[in-house]
Amino acid sequence: MDGKRILILASFGLLLFALPLVAGEASEITGEAKIGASYDLEKGESAWGGSLNLKYDTSISSNYYFTADLLLSYQSEGYLQPVMINELFLQGIETPSEEVDFRLGLLQLSWGASDIMSPVDVINPTPFSLSFSEDALKNKIPVPALDLEWYHSWDWSLEFFYQPDFVPNFVPEGLEKQILAYELASLLSLPPQNLSLSLTKEEPLVNFSHPIWGVRARGIVSSVDVAVSYLQGYYLSPYPRETNVFLGLDGSSVVDVTMGYPRRSMLGLEFQGEFPLLEGSTFRGDIALFVPERWINRINITQPSGEVISYPQEVFQNPYWKGSLGIDYTTDNNTLLNLVWMWGNPYEEGEDISPYLFLAAERPSDDNKWTALLTSGVSLQDGSMVNVVGLTYKPEDDWNISLSYSFSSGAPGSKLRGVGDGVFLGVKYSF
C-alpha cells in the first residue's frame, strides 16, 4: 500500500473519530461501508473494491442546516477517484422568506420523473463505470451551485439553478485515450495498435458572469405531478474539434486530437401519476429536447508524401429529442414490476439515438429478508440484450448481502453486447 493511500485512510480515520466530538444534539452522523468483488466471464478477469460513505448533518439554527457527504473508495481496476465529496452544502428552509428554500455548495440534483437514466437529468456529471447496477447508474459528481426554490402556492413552485464553474464527466485518462483510439481507428480505417494518440481538451468559459443555469416549474395538474424545465449549459463529455493525422511510411500513424465541450440547451417535460383504473400502478415519463451548437470535427490527414487531405465531420447540427415512458405495478404479493420504453440512453447523443425496452422485477420474501431481482434490456434497433438476475439477503436491518449475474447477447459492436458477462458479490453495512 503506497504512502498516498495510507494518508487517505488515516485522514478518514481521524475524521471518523473527530466528528462525534463536534456533533451536537441537533447533529446526526450516518454512513455505509461496502465491499464487493466481480468476475468478468468474457475476459476471465476479477476485480474488487470497497467504499466508506460518511454523511454528517447538523442544524445551525431553526432555518439553516449544514450537510457533508464524503466518500472514500478503492477499486482494483483504478476507475474510481479515491476521495470524493458527494455533497457539501448549506441549506436554508423558509429563508430568507417563508416561500423560499435554498441549497448552496457542492450539490447533486435529480431532475426527471424516471428513477434512473432520465433524459432530463443532465446537470451532474458522472464517474466512469462498467457496471449496469442501479448504484452505478445513480452515481453523480457534485457541482458548485446555488439551487433555490420559490413556492408560489401549495401545489406550484419555481426552481432556479446557478452554476459558476464547469465540471465534466470523469474518465481515467488512459482509458479515455484507449476508447478514442478505437473510435478513430474505425473512422479513419487505421490499425489501432499502430496509432499514437495525443489528446488536448479545451473546457468552456464558465464563471460567475457566464454561468450554467436553469429554471424548473413544477406542480400538479389534475392529480398528475408535472414539471417543465430549461437548462443552458454544455455537454459533459468532450467531442473532437480538430483531428490531425500524420501517416508514416511503416504503417504507423500519429494523431493529435483537440476536443471541446459543445454548448447545448435543454427543454424538458416530466410527469407522473397513478392509473385510476389499475390499483397499485403508476406511470411516469420524461421528454427532453436538446438544441446543440453546430459542432464540426475538422479532419486533416497528412500522407507520407506530404499531401494533406482535409474534410469536415459533422458532430452536432440539428436539434434532437430523447425520452422515456414507464409504468410501475405492485401485485398483491408485493412483487414490483417496472416496464420502461426509452428513446436514447445516457451515452447516446445526436444522430446516435436509438430505442430500448427495459423490464425490472423485484419479489421479496414474506419476511422481507430475501429479494429476488431481474432486470432485462433490449435494443429495439439491433436486438442486442443485457440481463441481470440477482438475490439480496438482509440478515439484519443494517446489513445487506447481494449476489448478481449479468449476461448479454448480440453481434460484436451492437448496442448492449459490450455490457459483458459477469458475476458480482457485494456486502453493505449501514450505520
Secondary structure, DSSP 8 states (H G I E B T S, - for coil): --HHHHHHHHHHHHHHHHHHHH--TTEEEEEEEEEEEEEETTTTEEEEEEEEEEEEEEESSSSEEEEEEEEEEEETT--S-SEEEEEEEEEESS-SSTTEEEEEEEE----SSSSSS-TT--SS--B-----SHHHHH----EEEEEEEEESSSSEEEEEEEE-S----B--HHHHHHHHHHHHHHHHT--GGGEEEEEEEE----SSSS-EEEEEEEEEETTEEEEEEEEEEE-SS-EEEEEEEEE-TTS-EEEEEEEE--EEEEEEEEEEEE-TTSTTEEEEEEEEEEEE--EEEEEEEE-TTS-EEEEEEEEE-S-EEEEEEEEEEE-TT--EEEEEEEES-TT--GGG--EEEEEEEEEE-TTSSEEEEEEEEEETTT--EEEEEEEEE-SSTTEEEEEEEEEEESSTT-TTGGG--EEEEEEEEE-
